[in-house]
Amino acid sequence: MFVQEATPSLNELNHRKLFDKAPYIGALFDLFLPNHCLICAQTLEAGKILCETCLNKLQALTPTGTYKNSSSIEKIYFYDYYDSPLTELIKSYKYGPHKSLERFLAYFLSLLLSYWELNGTIIPVPSHIASIRSRGFSSVENIVECCRKTFRQDLEMLPIIRRKGNYIPQASLADQNLRKENAKQSYIIVESEIPEQIIIVDDIMTSGNTLEAVASLIKSKGTDCQITGVVFVKRGR
């Protein structure tokens, strides 16, 4: 098992410091507004975010592997496969929506970058404006920014990719050709100087079309740059 820890640890992230200063508030919450795990909805004490079961499953994870099936990306690194506890964490974060869970995903992003010793300017895959309006935040961009502030102050983020057109989620398209075409039409790039080393970050990879579409856009502006992909979970084995 991969045992390297980021600072702060998962246990520290799972602790609401507010209740340390005023423990009586926690007692009132337990009595009148019971707290629930943001992943499995199990009842837990007011000062926690995730239950011990979910936290233990996350702590047991190890960065799984790499994937290469893209003309524009050197290699794609992922933490686990789709049947992972990370998938449930991502879903709860995005569709709960529970923005407080971004700190946990930032933790795993930090570990993944450290495990594979990945260096470069981070370009997050942005959410569509429709998603931002519905959940209140751009999911991957927020995770990267949280990672930079909490774990990796050395990270450089360059948000030069924008979403465009109608909102058609990739997950809603089963046909591979439709997914590829949808990805191509979904992004534009803001004029900017392109760094030599780039890491594109997304949450879930199915076909890899989204990463390839973003990488192709970047390559069109800086053909000599080297691009790496990073995702939390990958569909299929």
C-alpha positions as CSV (number, residue, x, y, z in Angstrom):
1,M,0.0,0.0,0.0
2,F,1.2,3.5,-0.8
3,V,1.8,5.1,2.6
4,Q,3.1,8.5,1.8
5,E,1.0,11.2,3.5
6,A,0.2,14.7,2.3
7,T,0.0,17.4,4.9
8,P,-2.6,17.8,6.4
9,S,-3.6,14.1,6.5
10,L,-7.0,12.6,5.7
11,N,-7.9,12.4,9.4
12,E,-7.1,16.1,9.8
13,L,-9.2,17.0,6.8
14,N,-12.1,15.0,8.2
15,H,-12.2,17.2,11.3
16,R,-14.4,20.3,11.6
17,K,-12.3,22.7,13.8
18,L,-15.4,24.8,14.5
19,F,-16.6,22.3,17.1
20,D,-13.3,22.3,19.0
21,K,-13.8,25.9,19.9
22,A,-17.4,25.4,20.9
23,P,-18.1,21.7,21.7
24,Y,-21.6,22.6,23.0
25,I,-22.6,23.5,19.5
26,G,-21.6,20.0,18.4
27,A,-23.8,18.5,21.1
28,L,-26.8,20.7,19.9
29,F,-26.2,19.6,16.4
30,D,-26.1,15.9,17.4
31,L,-29.4,16.4,19.2
32,F,-31.4,18.5,16.8
33,L,-29.6,18.3,13.4
34,P,-27.9,14.9,13.2
35,N,-24.8,14.9,11.0
36,H,-24.4,12.4,8.1
37,C,-21.4,11.1,6.1
38,L,-21.3,13.0,2.8
39,I,-20.6,9.8,0.9
40,C,-22.8,7.1,2.4
41,A,-25.2,9.2,4.6
42,Q,-24.4,7.2,7.7
43,T,-25.0,9.1,11.0
44,L,-21.9,10.4,12.6
45,E,-20.8,13.0,15.2
46,A,-21.1,16.6,14.4
47,G,-17.3,17.3,14.1
48,K,-16.7,14.8,11.2
49,I,-17.3,15.0,7.5
50,L,-16.9,11.3,6.5
51,C,-17.6,8.2,8.5
52,E,-14.8,5.9,9.6
53,T,-15.8,3.2,7.0
54,C,-15.6,5.6,4.0
55,L,-12.4,7.2,5.4
56,N,-10.7,3.8,5.8
57,K,-11.6,2.8,2.3
58,L,-10.0,6.0,1.0
59,Q,-6.9,5.6,3.1
60,A,-6.3,2.1,1.7
61,L,-6.0,3.4,-1.9
62,T,-2.8,3.2,-3.9
63,P,-2.0,5.0,-7.2
64,T,-2.8,2.4,-9.7
65,G,-1.3,3.0,-13.0
66,T,-0.8,4.7,-16.3
67,Y,-2.5,4.7,-19.7
68,K,-1.3,5.6,-23.2
69,N,-3.7,5.9,-26.0
70,S,-3.5,9.5,-27.2
71,S,-1.6,11.2,-30.0
72,S,-1.2,14.5,-28.1
73,I,-0.5,13.2,-24.6
74,E,2.7,11.5,-23.5
75,K,1.0,9.4,-20.8
76,I,-2.1,9.5,-18.6
77,Y,-1.8,8.8,-14.9
78,F,-4.7,7.7,-12.7
79,Y,-5.3,6.9,-9.1
80,D,-7.8,4.1,-9.4
81,Y,-10.4,2.4,-11.5
82,Y,-14.1,3.3,-11.7
83,D,-15.2,0.8,-9.0
84,S,-13.1,2.8,-6.5
85,P,-14.3,4.7,-3.4
86,L,-12.8,7.7,-5.1
87,T,-15.7,7.6,-7.6
88,E,-18.3,7.8,-4.8
89,L,-16.3,10.8,-3.4
90,I,-16.3,12.5,-6.8
91,K,-20.0,11.9,-7.3
92,S,-20.9,13.3,-3.9
93,Y,-18.6,16.3,-4.4
94,K,-20.1,17.2,-7.8
95,Y,-23.7,16.0,-7.6
96,G,-24.4,16.4,-3.8
97,P,-23.1,19.0,-4.3
98,H,-20.7,19.1,-1.4
99,K,-18.0,21.6,-2.0
100,S,-16.3,20.8,1.3
101,L,-15.2,17.4,-0.2
102,E,-12.8,19.2,-2.6
103,R,-10.1,19.1,0.1
104,F,-10.2,15.3,0.1
105,L,-9.8,15.2,-3.7
106,A,-7.1,17.8,-3.5
107,Y,-5.3,15.5,-1.1
108,F,-5.4,12.6,-3.6
109,L,-4.3,14.9,-6.4
110,S,-1.3,15.9,-4.3
111,L,-0.4,12.3,-3.6
112,L,-0.7,11.3,-7.3
113,L,1.6,14.1,-8.4
114,S,4.1,13.2,-5.8
115,Y,3.9,9.4,-6.4
116,W,4.7,9.8,-10.1
117,E,7.0,12.8,-9.5
118,L,5.0,14.8,-12.0
119,N,6.1,18.4,-12.7
120,G,4.6,21.0,-14.9
121,T,2.0,23.7,-15.2
122,I,-1.5,22.5,-14.3
123,I,-4.3,23.1,-16.8
124,P,-7.6,21.9,-15.3
125,V,-10.5,20.8,-17.5
126,P,-13.2,23.3,-16.7
127,S,-16.9,22.7,-16.0
128,H,-19.6,24.0,-18.4
129,I,-21.3,27.2,-17.3
130,A,-24.5,25.3,-16.8
131,S,-22.8,23.0,-14.3
132,I,-21.2,25.9,-12.5
133,R,-24.6,27.6,-12.2
134,S,-26.3,24.5,-10.9
135,R,-23.7,23.4,-8.3
136,G,-22.0,26.8,-7.6
137,F,-18.4,25.9,-8.6
138,S,-16.2,24.5,-11.3
139,S,-15.3,21.2,-9.9
140,V,-11.8,20.3,-11.2
141,E,-10.6,24.0,-11.2
142,N,-11.6,24.2,-7.5
143,I,-9.8,20.9,-6.7
144,V,-6.5,22.1,-8.3
145,E,-6.7,25.5,-6.5
146,C,-7.4,23.8,-3.2
147,C,-4.4,21.5,-3.8
148,R,-2.2,24.5,-4.5
149,K,-3.3,26.3,-1.4
150,T,-3.4,23.3,1.0
151,F,-0.7,20.9,-0.2
152,R,1.4,22.1,-3.0
153,Q,2.2,25.8,-2.9
154,D,4.7,25.2,-5.7
155,L,2.0,24.3,-8.2
156,E,1.3,26.7,-11.1
157,M,-2.2,26.7,-12.5
158,L,-3.0,28.1,-15.9
159,P,-6.8,28.1,-16.6
160,I,-6.7,28.8,-20.3
161,I,-9.3,26.3,-21.4
162,R,-13.0,27.4,-21.6
163,R,-16.2,25.4,-22.3
164,K,-18.4,26.5,-25.1
165,G,-21.7,25.5,-26.9
166,N,-24.6,23.5,-25.5
167,Y,-24.0,21.4,-22.4
168,I,-23.9,17.7,-23.4
169,P,-22.2,15.6,-20.7
170,Q,-19.8,13.0,-22.1
171,A,-21.2,10.4,-19.8
172,S,-24.6,10.7,-21.5
173,L,-23.1,9.6,-24.9
174,A,-22.6,5.9,-25.5
175,D,-21.3,6.1,-29.1
176,Q,-17.6,6.6,-29.2
177,N,-17.7,8.8,-32.4
178,L,-20.3,11.0,-30.8
179,R,-18.2,11.3,-27.6
180,K,-15.1,12.3,-29.7
181,E,-17.0,14.9,-31.7
182,N,-18.7,16.3,-28.6
183,A,-15.3,16.7,-26.9
184,K,-13.8,18.4,-30.0
185,Q,-16.6,21.0,-30.1
186,S,-16.8,21.6,-26.3
187,Y,-13.6,23.6,-25.7
188,I,-11.7,26.7,-26.7
189,I,-8.3,28.0,-25.6
190,V,-7.5,31.5,-24.4
191,E,-4.5,33.2,-26.0
192,S,-1.6,32.7,-23.7
193,E,2.1,31.7,-23.6
194,I,2.2,27.9,-23.6
195,P,4.7,26.3,-21.0
196,E,7.0,23.5,-22.0
197,Q,5.7,21.0,-19.5
198,I,1.9,20.7,-19.0
199,I,-0.3,18.5,-16.8
200,I,-4.0,18.4,-17.8
201,V,-6.2,17.4,-14.8
202,D,-9.7,15.9,-15.0
203,D,-11.8,13.8,-12.6
204,I,-13.0,10.7,-14.5
205,M,-11.7,9.3,-17.8
206,T,-13.8,7.0,-20.0
207,S,-12.6,7.1,-23.6
208,G,-9.9,9.8,-23.1
209,N,-11.6,12.0,-25.7
210,T,-11.9,15.0,-23.4
211,L,-8.2,14.9,-22.5
212,E,-7.2,14.5,-26.1
213,A,-9.4,17.4,-27.2
214,V,-7.9,19.7,-24.7
215,A,-4.4,18.5,-25.4
216,S,-4.9,19.0,-29.2
217,L,-6.0,22.6,-28.6
218,I,-2.9,23.3,-26.5
219,K,-0.7,21.6,-29.1
220,S,-2.1,23.9,-31.8
221,K,-0.7,26.9,-29.8
222,G,2.6,25.3,-28.6
223,T,3.6,22.3,-30.7
224,D,6.8,21.7,-28.7
225,C,5.2,21.3,-25.3
226,Q,5.1,18.0,-23.5
227,I,1.6,17.1,-22.1
228,T,0.8,14.6,-19.4
229,G,-2.7,13.7,-18.3
230,V,-3.9,13.1,-14.7
231,V,-7.3,11.8,-13.6
232,F,-8.6,10.4,-10.4
233,V,-10.4,7.3,-11.8
234,K,-10.5,5.5,-15.1
235,R,-13.4,3.5,-16.5
236,G,-12.5,0.1,-17.9
237,R,-9.5,-2.1,-17.3
